[in-house]
Amino acid sequence: MIEHFFTCPYCWQNISMLLDSSIRQQSFIEDCEICCNPIELLIEFTNKELSSFEVKAIQ
């Protein structure tokens, strides 16, 4: 598990999230812990290193 920080696309607050590096490609929806709006997360690991992290507001 690694800790990763990103900015919420709705409220612009900095958020911390634990990511599981044993799963190479991940896609899921998580509610912002500050404003509760849904955020789509697209995550990719290469050799257990974070290689791509994308955050999208769900419209």
Long-range contacts (C-beta under 8 A, 24 or more apart in sequence): 2-50, 4-50, 4-53, 6-53, 6-55, 7-55, 8-32, 8-34, 8-35, 8-37, 8-39, 8-55, 9-39, 9-55, 9-56, 9-57, 10-35, 10-37, 10-39, 10-57, 11-35, 11-37, 17-41, 19-43, 19-45, 19-50, 21-45, 21-48, 21-49, 21-50, 22-48, 29-58
